[in-house]
């Protein structure tokens, strides 16, 4: 997928994606895996990490809670890294727990900072005030958001528009009930990447694929809304059941499964144009 580029091109792209010492403080909130921004694909992982800086005292939670999905998407970071390596494409991963602040939410979303998550009271969020909210936005949310924006802008400037694929995972059970899907593809109104992904994965009769399951992809203000829907770039969010990617063997198996489908779509080869589909959530807003 990665195309041959001159050395000065790669040097310039590295400078765009990694702006240097002045941004080191901000970069603690994210990690950019280098790759060819002109390859036609950029990967995102919003819930890659369960990290909480020491001064937050684990938000008052025991260590066991940071091994659960409430803190991060289990297996999603490893899957993102493996796919990025296979295709030689850039990826942006968060480096903070969603319990601090959820980068896959709009700033006006009431679930941006959770006080209660899947039965767990989060003491460090219980009485959060406006000052602390703004501090977390500035320290965690905004640097990650800026890194995603910078990476996509570099891709668009390369002359080959990128498709955006966001990697997540979900729990096998929800409120005690088993979820039947092995994977789900979430999307809003733009079908260009979502429908082929669903069809490609579903071609294996052993795989149960959810179409906007276990969640619906129309979420106003989420990462793909902000960075793909509003730009008219093809995009989708893939959810893999977390027990299927909880170890290296599972990650490799699902990386190969997804890679096979992505190769069949000729990403980076087949033309991809800016096209605005809007959103099922209503008129697009800044």
Buried (B, 14 or more C-beta within 10 A) or exposed (E): BBBEBEEEBBEBBEEBBBBEEEBEEBBBBBBBBBBBBBBBBBBBBBBBBBBBEEEBEBBEBEEEBBEBBBBBBBBBBBBBBBBBEBBBBBBBBBBBBBBBBBBBBBEEBEEBBBBEBEEBEBEBBEEBEEEEBEEBBEBBBBBBBBBBBBBBBBBBEBEBBBBBBBBBBBBEEEEEEEBEBBBBBBBBBBEBBBBBBBBBBBEEEEBBBBBBBBBBBBBBBBBBBBBBBBBBBBBBBBBBBBBBBBEEEBBBEBBEBBBEBBBEBEBBEEEBEEEEBBBBBEEEEE
